[in-house]
Amino acid sequence: MLRNIALTALILACFEVALAAILFEGPEQLPRDQHYDFIVAGGGTGGGVVAARLAENSQFRVLVIEAGPSRNGRVSTSAAYSIHPFNDLLMETSNELSDEFPLKLDMNDGSPIGIAWNQFTIDHNAERSSSATAYLANTGENVHILVNTYVTRVLPAGENGTDFRMVEFSANSASPRKRLTARKEVIVSGGVIGTPQILLNSGIGNQEELQALGISVLVRNPSVGKNFTDQVSALMLMNTTIRDTDFDRDAALTEWNETRTGPLVLPNHLNHIVYVRLPEDAPPFSKGGFQDPTAGKHSPHIEYVFSQISTHPPATVVDVPPTPSDVTTIQFLAVNLHPVSRGSVSLNSSDPFAHPVIDLGLLSEDLDIAILREAVRSARRMYSAPAFEGFVSQSILPAANVTSDEDLDAYLRTVASPFLHGVGSAAMSPPNASWGVVDPDFRVKGTSGLRVVDASIFPTVPSGHTQVPVYGIAELASALIAGEWT
């Protein structure tokens, strides 16, 4: 996150130098007589891809409206790593417990189950890559990028009450709201929270809920904002004698600024990621009677994300039980990748700048906590491998004596938190389905001129992180939209 005005100005300046796209830093800078074929609400992964792909047709003029500043450069995928004893211990574990934790050379080969070296969208300059660097960096002057601006609503254009080609936008709640109409289409790419917020404020949603807030209902669709799903994670700590991964942050920042090397090259202090698939006779299925929520035998149920080895307490978004201050621990998250619990994104005000109400619905279904319970047990088995003997002694969180279903459930309900891979709040469904928000062509049901392209359209969570799938659906959507207008 950008912390000061000077840094923001620097990034914006770099963007202007490197891109042929034209940047506007606020609504007041937009030319009054400019017309756009496509207006993209949101410059994240989906929006950046769609804007750039549509702009490959030099006859199309595209406007991207984004609340934060964008960046320039090239996108890359790297497998950078640090040298640490933990690396070898995990590699040995993959040999010793190969049935449950096989070695995986490439976690992105379509069958990710096992222990793998992590991969990141970080470039050779040790900087984060994004759709701005992979796509918008190659656009021309037919792309305009309006930053520091919020899309408050999409509105019908002309007499057709369902032709949503108009966008309303503003810099903040105190600024005047302006409107533009796209000649062809509006694409909403506000993300799993921002997209349903825009649609609901526009009068597209549950009739009773919107009327209660004084919002005129233009398209009745009770699915908007519903089906919100996020992977659920739980913090685990294991007592260890392995060397810690702590470092001097000020010195590391200086090193990164000067040479683009050092510990800040990596998002995490450790180098691996682990995907686990539970066996068919695992307790949730053999005893609990639950159906397997994954896509099939190549899909994992569980992910382990390693954070650090340290005496310092982990940074968390929820309160966790206290831990001894003089104990070194391996700190990591156990993640249920395929939750069946559902939450929602809704409004409590007709003010588009008011924060929406976010109900994550975590662990509201018994299957989800049953799988997370097995994730704890699986992690304990991993650290019980002969390779870790003498290096890992016991579980600190949850405590070593927390072993029963009831005690594990109590712990998990205390520490469970979202993994920030949300989907589903504007879910895609078949054209004539009684549920869902968008059709398979990404068009919002009951409208014309309006599509959604971001993670909110996934009906269920993919078997991993959401970034790559969003790139995929954005490429598909771009081809569909361009094909209709060429």
Secondary structure as GFF3:
##gff-version 3
##sequence-region A 1 486
A	DSSP	alpha_helix	5	18	.	.	.	ID=ss1
A	DSSP	beta_strand	22	24	.	.	.	ID=ss2
A	DSSP	three_ten_helix	27	29	.	.	.	ID=ss3
A	DSSP	beta_strand	36	41	.	.	.	ID=ss4
A	DSSP	alpha_helix	45	54	.	.	.	ID=ss5
A	DSSP	beta_strand	62	65	.	.	.	ID=ss6
A	DSSP	alpha_helix	85	96	.	.	.	ID=ss7
A	DSSP	beta_strand	103	104	.	.	.	ID=ss8
A	DSSP	beta_strand	114	117	.	.	.	ID=ss9
A	DSSP	alpha_helix	131	134	.	.	.	ID=ss10
A	DSSP	three_ten_helix	136	138	.	.	.	ID=ss11
A	DSSP	beta_strand	143	146	.	.	.	ID=ss12
A	DSSP	beta_strand	150	155	.	.	.	ID=ss13
A	DSSP	beta_strand	166	170	.	.	.	ID=ss14
A	DSSP	beta_strand	178	188	.	.	.	ID=ss15
A	DSSP	alpha_helix	191	201	.	.	.	ID=ss16
A	DSSP	beta_strand	204	205	.	.	.	ID=ss17
A	DSSP	alpha_helix	207	212	.	.	.	ID=ss18
A	DSSP	beta_strand	219	220	.	.	.	ID=ss19
A	DSSP	beta_strand	226	228	.	.	.	ID=ss20
A	DSSP	beta_strand	232	240	.	.	.	ID=ss21
A	DSSP	alpha_helix	249	259	.	.	.	ID=ss22
A	DSSP	three_ten_helix	263	265	.	.	.	ID=ss23
A	DSSP	beta_strand	272	276	.	.	.	ID=ss24
A	DSSP	alpha_helix	283	286	.	.	.	ID=ss25
A	DSSP	beta_strand	302	310	.	.	.	ID=ss26
A	DSSP	beta_strand	329	336	.	.	.	ID=ss27
A	DSSP	beta_strand	343	346	.	.	.	ID=ss28
A	DSSP	beta_strand	357	359	.	.	.	ID=ss29
A	DSSP	alpha_helix	366	382	.	.	.	ID=ss30
A	DSSP	three_ten_helix	386	388	.	.	.	ID=ss31
A	DSSP	beta_strand	392	397	.	.	.	ID=ss32
A	DSSP	alpha_helix	405	415	.	.	.	ID=ss33
A	DSSP	beta_strand	417	418	.	.	.	ID=ss34
A	DSSP	beta_strand	450	452	.	.	.	ID=ss35
A	DSSP	three_ten_helix	455	457	.	.	.	ID=ss36
A	DSSP	alpha_helix	467	484	.	.	.	ID=ss37
###
